[in-house]
Amino acid sequence: NKTNESLMQRRHAAVARGVGQIHPIFAQRAENATVWDVEGRQYIDFAGGIAVLNTGHRHPKVMDAVRRQLDQFTHTCFQVLAYEPYVELCERLNAMVPGDFEKKTLLVTTGSEAVENAVKIARAATGRAGVICFTGGYHGRTMMTLSMTGKVNPYAAGMGLMPGGVYRAQYPCPIHGVSEDDSIASIERVFKNDAEPRDIAAIVIEPVQGEGGFYAASPAFMQRLRELCDLHGILLVADEVQTGAGRTGTFFAMEQMGVAPDLTTFAKSIAGGFPVAGVCGRAEVMDAIAPGGLGGTYAGNPLACAAALAVIDVFEEENLLARSRKIGELISGRLSEIASEDKRIADVRGLGAMVACELFTNDGHPHAELTARIVAAAREKGLILLSCGQYGNVIRILVPLTATDVEVQQGMDILSACFREQD
Ligand code: PMP
């Protein structure tokens, strides 16, 4: 019989060391918000494969749609022989992505690729090469996105310098001493010290930082960014890879910001566990690249397109945006209760169901060690959690929006017990 330990040994011998693994567990089966490992142990899944399972594991409607597509064809390459699900997904996203203007969409496979392509499109549309990104931001592990990702270790460590033309502004984050004014000033500093505005193609921002620690930008701040972009002819790119597909209570987080980005990247939960991602935005910007300049062999895979169309249907049929807000309130409420008895929780925050708590030591330093202990202790009790944050001291919750109140409460009971037991 296979055990987690025996599989771990084979993994260490066969898989490159650079591929991390948060939990020493091998999955056997999963259903909605529950995962079973190869030893038959059951877990509540508050990680959702890192924000991919807003509609849960194996949503029946997603499975049916994929099965139907599986029986027709699985691959033609859209650039060779096109197919309707790709076009239909673009049509639906053009209508859903924020922005009161004509839109077009490109499909690719991963979030990193989506961000790469947003930069390519912004460069072609503006004739400029510079990009402004933010401290603590995460945009991927490809070469360009590693430049854009605002955390060197472990992502780019040991690999030498990444591509140039990326300038770093400060993400607004009051709990770590960065106000919105500081953030805007840091962009002005880039213009003064590093690159003229007319050399900047895009400002790329996560409306709520994901890997960086679940810090949300305010609508007022987004509006200032929008003004700054308009003033200088810079494109505003919202990276909604983690915030998108309903996690924040609206389908895209930018719907809550009062301004629209020129380009939006999406991935992860958009296809409920199947690999599709993309860029959607202003039609004239999206069309800046000539035929042949965009795409990829697997880009917009038919199975993944079918899954994404089903995910969008499920959101409507099951009213999952309202559910996202409800789950967000439930989790924030429970976390606030825990925090009222545990001073190490310095902050509870969230937008919709994108909720996290941040841990500090008694003398006010980020408490990564406790965070790691809580994540491990929760696993022992049957709850899969993820941490995040520049300092690794944030516990984030990415439970499926299709989880029942009982499942969410059970998960929160475990988390609560872990805080009581870990001193
Ligand atoms: N952007 C954001 C905001 C992300 O959270 C991630 C993944 N964590 C990515 C881009 C990269 O996506 P992928 O891992 O699919 O390449």
Residues whose N, C-alpha, C, O or C-beta is under 5 A from the ligand:
A	BS01	PMP	T110 G111 S112 E113 Y138 H139 G140 E206 G210 D239 V241 Q242 A267
